[in-house]
Structures are given as structure tokens and as C-alpha cells.
């Protein structure tokens, strides 16, 4: 390891510790939380973040046969910052939910971490310093964040404990690969999938939002289940592929391509129509006396989804409005239909017969790449 790179990492570790200490005194002064417990947990997570960086520092190169970069580069620094924000968020674990302005802090910290998850890849490609290290850390810190943040949301009563299956799935998957290699069993490569990246990104964004105090159960629990089901299904399919139960060959690829084709042409358009009908029933049966602005917003978003005009954005808007309108009322079939349809349209897109799918292109593109 080059001395300049080693010094940069050590400096980053010390800056992180200093930030933790400053935050510790803020927690101690402005909240009733146990500040020492916060510091111990956050510090432990920060050392885990730094250890993951240190043990992979030899990957700080463009490819296996390329020379080592002399510095981390701005992209990896942003990724490390994301790890630090996750550590700060984790300090609130196993404590009662803070009150007042401090109640917004865990959610805001993780929201910034989620934004950085999109930015670091852009910075790496624009600065011409993509690295194997960045790819490794991106996966590791994503998994850490999707363990820490859902644990916090479960402790706040905003997610059902079953959502932690999603958090555990990555670690079980990695352990399964290790077990197969340890027993000299073959491990097959995964088929490329943009949906895999999309599911992970939306999961991170969802957990970040529900940590904010303005979103309350029980709707957040139901939305969590709607997110959880396709993500767990994806992990199961990936395991069947890497373990050889599903052969990664031409016929299998054709099958999955055909499945995606059917979803694009039939399932997603039907979801749009179903959601539009459900919103109509919601307006006339459940909220007939809602303010005109709310009703108009619901109709605008539902209409945008029906014609496929930035449907993912419209689905997000519907979820936010429904969450605020519904409160803690008993869930019914109409609300459940709206929630599940909106979530799945956010994840999959609006499919065929869509008027404008700019949000699809934004979700699937790799920021910072030269556009042809």
C-alpha cells in the first residue's frame, strides 16, 4: 500500500472519530437518549466501516492488472462518508425514539446516505477514477445500511419484524456462497439485471423516508411488505441461479426475458388501470369530504399513472398522500390495492402504452457515463 493512501485512510478514520465525539456531546446535551450507548454503537459501526475499507484497499485500482491509485479519489471518499452516516444513524439503535427536532436526525442522516449512494458512482465515472474498491464498498455499505436502518425502523414500530428478512438476505446469500466454495461446490455467475439494482435503490429510499417522524404505522408496515415481497423473490431466484438449480444458459435467459416481456406488455399496464380505479373508489367512498386540493392531486397522479406519464414519480406522490390521509384507520381492500399497486409500479415502471417514461430512464441509467 502506498504511504499517501495509507495516510489518507488514517486521517479519514481520525476525522470520523472526531465527528462521533462532537455528535456525542450534542446527543448528551439536546436529548434524553443514553449518549454513551449512542457513542459505543456508532463507534463500533464506524470501525466496521473503516475495517471494510482497510482490508480491501488493494482493490483501489481500475482493474486487477492496473496500478494502485495514489489516493482514494472523491468517489470513494463519498462512499466512505456514506458509511460514516450509516454509523451515525446506527447510534440511535436500541434506544427510544427521540422527540422534537432530534426525531428527524436519524431519518435525515440516512436520507443523505441514500442520496450519496447515487452520487458516488456518478463522481467516479466523471472523474475517470472508477475502481474495484468502489464496487466492493458500495455493496458492503449498502448491506450495512439496509441492516441498520430497518432495525431502527422496526424498533420505532414503523416496520414489521419480518422486513428484517430482507436485511438478513444479503448476509445469508454471501454465507451461502462461502459455504459452497468451502465444500468445493460450483458457484455460477448471476445473469445481468437492472431490476436488481433498482430494487436495492428503492428499498434504501423507502427506509430512509419512513424513518422521518411524519410517516407513521400501520401504513408504513404495509408498504414495507409490498417492498419486501419482490426483493425476497429476487434473492431466491439469484440463489437458484448461483447454486445451479436454474441454469444460466440461453433457454433460461430467454425464459426470464419472456417473463419481463409479459410483465411490460400486460401486468404493468393492468396495474395502472387497477390503481386508477382504486383511487376513484378511494375518493368517492373513503374521502368524499377531502379538501379540493387533495382530491385534485389524487386525480392528477392517478391520471398520470393511467397514461404512463412519469408513472414512478406519480406512484410515489400517491403513496405520500395516502399515508397522510389514512392515518391510523383500519386498512381495507381499496387502500391495500393502492399501496401494493403503487409500490410495484415504482419498482417495475409503467410498462407498455406509456406516454413518457423519463423516470424509467433516470432509474436505469448509470449517471456520469458518456451518452451516445
C-alpha positions in Angstrom: 0.0 0.0 0.0 1.3 3.4 -0.9 2.1 5.6 2.1 0.0 8.5 0.7 -3.0 6.2 0.5 -2.4 4.8 4.0 -2.1 8.3 5.5 -5.3 9.4 3.8 -7.2 6.4 5.3 -5.8 7.0 8.7 -6.8 10.7 8.5 -10.3 9.7 7.5 -10.6 7.3 10.5 -9.5 10.1 12.9 -11.9 12.6 11.3 -14.7 10.1 11.8 -13.8 9.6 15.4 -13.7 13.4 16.0 -17.2 13.7 14.3 -18.5 11.0 16.6 -17.2 12.8 19.7 -18.7 16.1 18.6 -22.1 14.4 17.9 -21.8 12.5 21.3 -21.8 15.8 23.2 -24.8 17.1 21.1 -26.8 13.9 21.8 -25.9 14.3 25.5 -26.9 17.9 25.7 -30.0 18.0 23.5 -31.8 14.7 24.1 -32.8 12.3 26.8 -31.1 9.4 25.0 -28.2 7.5 26.5 -25.3 9.4 24.9 -22.7 6.8 25.9 -24.7 4.0 24.4 -25.1 6.0 21.3 -21.3 6.6 21.1 -20.4 2.9 21.6 -22.8 1.7 18.9 -21.9 4.4 16.4 -18.2 4.0 17.1 -18.4 0.2 16.7 -20.1 0.7 13.3 -17.5 3.3 12.2 -14.7 0.9 13.0 -16.5 -1.8 11.0 -16.9 0.7 8.1 -13.1 1.5 8.2 -12.1 -2.2 8.6 -14.0 -3.0 5.4 -12.1 -0.2 3.6 -8.7 -1.2 5.0 -9.0 -4.9 4.1 -10.0 -4.0 0.6 -7.6 -1.2 -0.1 -5.6 -3.3 -2.6 -8.7 -3.1 -4.8 -8.2 0.7 -5.2 -7.4 0.2 -8.9 -9.3 0.3 -12.2 -8.9 -3.5 -12.8 -7.0 -6.4 -11.4 -3.9 -5.8 -13.5 -4.0 -2.0 -13.3 -1.7 0.0 -10.9 -2.9 1.1 -7.5 -4.4 4.7 -7.4 -2.3 7.0 -5.2 -5.4 8.3 -3.4 -8.9 7.1 -2.7 -10.4 9.6 -5.1 -13.6 11.7 -4.5 -16.0 8.8 -5.3 -14.5 6.5 -2.7 -14.4 9.4 -0.2 -18.2 9.9 -0.8 -18.7 6.2 -0.3 -16.7 6.3 3.0 -18.8 9.3 4.1 -21.9 7.3 3.4 -20.5 4.6 5.7 -20.0 7.2 8.3 -23.6 8.5 8.0 -24.8 4.9 8.5 -22.7 4.6 11.6 -24.2 7.9 13.0 -27.7 6.5 12.2 -26.9 3.3 13.9 -26.1 5.1 17.2 -29.8 5.5 17.7 -30.4 1.7 17.8 -31.8 0.1 20.9 -33.0 3.4 22.3 -36.4 5.1 22.5 -37.3 7.3 19.6 -36.0 10.9 20.1 -38.5 13.7 20.3 -38.6 17.2 18.9 -36.1 18.2 16.2 -33.8 15.3 17.2 -36.5 12.9 16.0 -35.7 14.0 12.4 -32.0 13.3 12.7 -31.8 9.5 12.1 -34.0 9.8 9.0 -32.2 12.8 7.6 -28.8 11.1 8.1 -29.9 8.0 6.3 -31.6 10.1 3.6 -28.3 11.8 2.9 -26.6 8.4 2.8 -29.2 7.2 0.2 -28.5 10.3 -2.0 -24.7 9.7 -1.8 -25.3 6.1 -3.0 -26.5 7.6 -6.3 -23.8 10.3 -6.4 -20.6 8.3 -5.8 -20.9 6.3 -9.0 -21.5 9.5 -10.9 -18.4 11.1 -9.4 -16.3 8.0 -10.1 -17.3 8.0 -13.8 -17.0 11.7 -14.3 -13.6 11.9 -12.6 -12.4 8.9 -14.6 -11.5 7.0 -11.4 -13.8 4.0 -11.2 -12.3 1.3 -9.1 -12.8 -2.3 -7.9 -12.7 -0.8 -4.4 -15.7 1.4 -5.1 -17.8 -1.5 -6.3 -16.8 -3.6 -3.3 -17.5 -0.9 -0.7 -20.8 0.1 -2.4 -22.2 -3.4 -1.9 -20.9 -3.8 1.7 -22.1 -0.4 2.8 -25.5 -0.9 1.1 -25.9 -4.1 3.0 -24.8 -2.5 6.3 -27.3 0.4 5.8 -30.1 -2.0 4.9 -29.4 -3.8 8.2 -29.1 -0.7 10.5 -31.9 1.4 9.1 -34.6 -1.3 9.0 -33.6 -2.4 12.6 -34.2 1.2 13.7 -37.5 1.4 11.8 -38.6 -1.9 13.5 -37.7 -0.5 16.9 -39.8 2.6 16.2 -42.7 0.4 15.2 -42.7 1.5 11.6 -41.8 -1.8 10.0 -42.9 -5.3 10.8 -40.1 -7.5 12.1 -40.4 -9.7 9.0 -38.9 -7.0 6.9 -35.6 -7.9 8.6 -35.6 -10.9 6.3 -34.6 -8.5 3.6 -31.7 -7.2 5.7 -30.5 -10.7 6.5 -30.9 -12.0 2.9 -27.6 -10.4 1.7 -25.6 -11.9 4.6 -27.3 -15.3 4.2 -26.5 -15.1 0.4 -22.8 -14.3 1.0 -22.5 -17.0 3.6 -24.1 -19.5 1.2 -21.6 -18.6 -1.5 -18.8 -19.1 1.1 -20.2 -22.4 2.2 -20.4 -23.7 -1.4 -16.8 -22.7 -2.1 -15.6 -24.2 1.2 -17.2 -27.5 0.2 -15.9 -27.3 -3.4 -19.4 -26.9 -4.9 -19.7 -24.9 -8.0 -20.8 -21.2 -7.9 -22.4 -20.0 -11.1 -22.4 -16.3 -12.3 -25.5 -14.2 -11.9 -27.3 -13.0 -15.0 -27.1 -9.2 -15.5 -30.2 -7.5 -14.1 -31.1 -3.8 -13.9 -34.0 -4.7 -11.7 -31.7 -6.0 -9.0 -30.1 -2.5 -8.8 -33.5 -0.8 -8.9 -34.9 -2.9 -6.1 -31.9 -2.1 -3.8 -32.1 1.6 -4.6 -35.8 1.9 -3.9 -35.5 -0.2 -0.7 -32.9 2.3 0.6 -35.0 5.3 -0.3 -38.2 3.8 1.3 -36.5 3.0 4.6 -34.9 6.5 4.6 -38.3 8.2 4.2 -40.2 6.1 6.8 -37.5 6.9 9.5 -38.8 10.5 9.3 -41.3 11.2 12.0 -44.0 12.4 9.6 -44.7 8.9 8.4 -46.4 6.6 10.8 -47.6 3.0 11.1 -49.6 1.0 10.2 -49.4 2.1 6.6 -45.6 2.1 6.7 -45.7 -1.6 7.7 -47.9 -2.5 4.8 -45.8 -0.5 2.3 -42.8 -2.4 3.8 -44.4 -5.7 3.0 -45.1 -4.5 -0.6 -41.4 -3.7 -1.0 -40.3 -6.9 0.8 -42.0 -9.5 -1.4 -40.3 -8.7 -4.8 -36.9 -8.2 -3.1 -37.0 -11.6 -1.3 -38.2 -13.2 -4.6 -35.2 -11.7 -6.3 -32.8 -13.1 -3.7 -34.4 -16.6 -4.1 -34.1 -16.5 -7.9 -30.5 -15.3 -7.6 -29.6 -18.2 -5.2 -31.2 -20.7 -7.6 -29.0 -19.4 -10.3 -25.7 -19.2 -8.4 -26.3 -22.7 -7.0 -27.1 -24.2 -10.3 -30.8 -25.0 -9.7 -31.6 -22.7 -12.5 -29.1 -23.0 -15.3 -27.7 -19.7 -16.6 -28.0 -20.6 -20.2 -29.6 -19.4 -23.4 -33.0 -21.0 -22.7 -33.2 -19.7 -19.1 -32.2 -16.2 -20.3 -35.0 -16.4 -22.9 -37.5 -17.5 -20.2 -36.7 -14.6 -18.0 -36.7 -12.2 -21.0 -40.1 -13.5 -21.9 -41.4 -13.1 -18.4 -40.2 -9.5 -18.4 -41.8 -9.0 -21.8 -45.2 -10.3 -20.4 -44.9 -8.0 -17.4 -44.1 -5.0 -19.6 -46.9 -5.6 -22.0 -49.7 -7.0 -19.7 -49.0 -6.9 -16.0 -47.8 -3.3 -15.6 -50.5 -1.7 -17.8 -53.1 -3.7 -15.9 -51.6 -2.4 -12.6 -52.0 1.1 -13.9 -55.7 0.6 -14.7 -56.3 -1.2 -11.4 -54.7 1.7 -9.5 -56.7 4.3 -11.3 -60.0 2.5 -10.4 -58.9 2.1 -6.8 -58.1 5.8 -6.5 -61.6 6.7 -7.9 -63.2 4.4 -5.2 -60.9 5.9 -2.5 -62.0 9.4 -3.4 -65.8 8.8 -3.7 -66.1 6.2 -0.9 -63.5 6.9 1.7 -62.6 10.6 1.4 -65.7 12.3 -0.2 -65.2 15.4 2.0 -61.4 15.7 1.5 -60.2 19.2 0.5 -60.4 20.0 -3.2 -56.6 20.4 -3.5 -56.1 16.8 -2.1 -58.8 15.3 -4.4 -57.3 17.1 -7.4 -53.8 15.9 -6.5 -55.0 12.3 -6.2 -56.7 12.6 -9.6 -53.7 14.2 -11.3 -51.3 11.5 -10.0 -53.8 8.7 -10.9 -54.3 10.1 -14.4 -50.6 10.4 -14.9 -50.2 6.7 -14.0 -53.0 5.7 -16.2 -51.5 7.3 -19.3 -47.9 6.4 -18.2 -46.6 9.9 -17.7 -43.7 9.7 -15.2 -45.6 6.9 -13.5 -42.9 6.1 -10.9 -43.0 9.7 -9.7 -46.8 9.8 -9.7 -46.9 6.5 -7.7 -44.6 8.0 -5.1 -46.8 11.0 -4.9 -49.9 8.8 -4.3 -48.2 6.9 -1.6 -47.2 10.0 0.3 -50.8 11.5 0.0 -52.4 8.2 1.0 -50.1 7.9 4.0 -51.0 11.3 5.3 -54.8 10.9 4.6 -55.2 7.4 6.0 -53.5 8.0 9.4 -54.2 5.1 11.8 -57.5 4.0 10.3 -58.3 0.3 9.7 -56.9 -0.9 6.3 -59.4 -2.1 3.7 -59.2 -3.6 0.2 -59.1 -0.3 -1.5 -56.2 1.1 0.4 -54.3 -2.2 0.2 -54.8 -2.2 -3.6 -53.5 1.4 -3.9 -50.4 0.6 -1.7 -49.4 -2.6 -3.5 -50.1 -1.3 -7.0 -48.2 2.0 -6.3 -45.1 0.2 -4.8 -44.9 -2.3 -7.6 -45.3 0.4 -10.3 -42.5 2.3 -8.6 -40.3 -0.8 -8.8 -41.2 -2.1 -12.2 -42.3 1.0 -14.1 -45.5 1.6 -16.1 -44.8 -0.7 -19.0 -46.2 -0.6 -22.5 -48.5 2.1 -23.8 -46.8 4.8 -21.6 -46.8 8.4 -22.7 -43.5 9.5 -21.2 -41.1 7.3 -19.2 -38.3 9.8 -18.3 -38.3 8.4 -14.7 -37.6 4.9 -16.1 -34.6 6.2 -18.0 -33.3 8.0 -14.9 -33.7 4.9 -12.7 -31.9 2.6 -15.1 -29.1 4.8 -16.4 -25.6 4.9 -14.9 -25.0 8.5 -14.0 -21.8 10.1 -15.3 -21.4 7.8 -18.3 -20.9 9.5 -21.7 -24.2 9.4 -23.6 -24.0 8.2 -27.2 
